[in-house]
Amino acid sequence: TKVSVVMATCQGGRYLEPQLRSILAQDILLHEIIIADDASSDGTVEVIRRLAGEHACIVPILSPQRVGINGNFTRAIMRASGD
C-alpha cells in the first residue's frame, strides 16, 4: 500500500513545520506528502522548499497566483499517486 498525504497551504508558514514533522514522525511509511501552496507570502514556500530538500517524500506544488482552496486542494489530489 502506498500512502499519500495531501496538504493545501496558504499563509501557514508559522504552523507548517511542526505539522510536517508530526506527520513524518508517524509509524506508517509514507510514499509521498504532496503540499500545494496557494501563493503564500509569509514564508510558507521557504519552509516547504527547505523540508522538501531534507525529505525526498515531500513533493511541493507552488503557485505564483491564488487559485482558491478548492483549486489548490484539487491540484494536490490530482498529483497524488498513492492508494
ABEGO torsion letter per residue (X at the ends): XBBBBBBBBBGAAAAAAAAAAAAAABABBBABBBBBBBGBAAGAAAAAAAAAAABAABBBBBBABBAEAAAAAAAAAAABABX
